């Protein structure tokens, strides 16, 4: 096995939308610069994701200079959305956590609602340094996160995906595999490790940046959505339930919290600085 290195980097400017894969990205305390600073909410303020709306897999968001986004989706003309002025906020429910966010212009709400055929609003996290703390059970004091599911970054490895796909292709739903990495919507994909090596990482460096490995990532129904068709299947959850279940969680990938600032790049070496004896951290 060769040296571990970054194979790809992924930034999703709008939660649940398609993102893009830059060659490098600035690491901020709450995640990659521009990652998941925007999200959709329903009429009650609850975050809307591919859990409820798998068609979001076909909508794309391009990050623009200054933090705005250019939205595109099948059947609609693209729309450019500027960062709204923080003149007022509204409450957003992110999986039970209340966060304040700034609503986008009305045109953005209309565009997103038209695409989904549902009443939704687009909102922006203006101050990720103060708006949303990381889960206190796994956080250090002062750690915050954007609209990501729970942690600043998600890291996965190609070797683990290959091992998972081998299991899928041996099972009764072999026709659903092999699955691409985009099912897991990671920020950083690493090549050159052994399968499941990331289970035992506690602290790592990616190029010049040091990260704390907070906990393994519990996976949900979003992983069953084909990101090219928006069709929902049963894998990988069926196979994860048989081979990667820890307690009640189905595990794939690890959640990271940055400990130092810097920039990560495709090809950067990934080094394990401290190891953990278990998958639970």
Steps between C-alpha positions, in 0.01 A plus 500: 500500500641838397497823693159647578412817313202717412332369187225762482344793686129581496317820591119518514403868521130417554420210730354202306583651157775375272831665572831528320847348534771768522869415494546680830291648779554729796422335833307720740420402860144400400587319175629556148455858381155532344385152596134473604459865592157491329204269557133464414236508771129419492214721619569396860871580483618138480799426278406327172742238366503201267337306782172672412580620148727261306467726191745735669768260376445644152522865608846658497652794684814676381683715754564854378758754619373664816296199608201523268378202301383421149217248510409267215252216466319308225224703338597835650717789385801543730471755779774702667439566870702759687590474867213679677559798722478388866220741582293229668505129569249221537519175697608183322454150641804287414414151625361636823754780550375858460726727294453855377547563125443783254235451229603537137319725253138403412608392150706221656205372700283501187764319292555224756128460568429472129759228456381288792130573469500584869508813715867542594732789580874542447698633796864589565711454813656842541725430800608136533739597781206550737180357351522123552715300743619148427317227694626557856531126560786488248618864492770703662405844635436757227477259204235601247363366172313627195182330370687169464324209669705532816872560454725732296637235260434142395789283382472165317746258338494328164615171655201490732263575213656215302455265797139607543429457129647151512248413769214659306590312184497169694152565637141472377497863383817463291326676212508824701880498522770599474421840650697819433645708781254784439232298682679596823549870413846531662722806515829312471563166328827323583677236291787273606370361831389155607126443511345640818831648617312821581314318779810536716602856422486744790704792364627545145669755280392573145782694344560792735172472691447293817159349577342334798296192410181561699298186430401249234230618261161337541333468161140569401260447210676769290766241416236297316429784254669469160659843460466483121134396479351586844362144513505342844611139557586292807878496490737574666288497816411132471865397481614750762237359736650154459869591516548854637250543781623653825221524755209639302716680244610385155856622455691629199761778517621719784404848618783752534549823691789727393761572764712734286425730205640457152429375149460140388577387146448196282813287535575616855639226725269373773686402816366332813625691806306310767301178490194383688444139605128499418257631240311692768643838597 
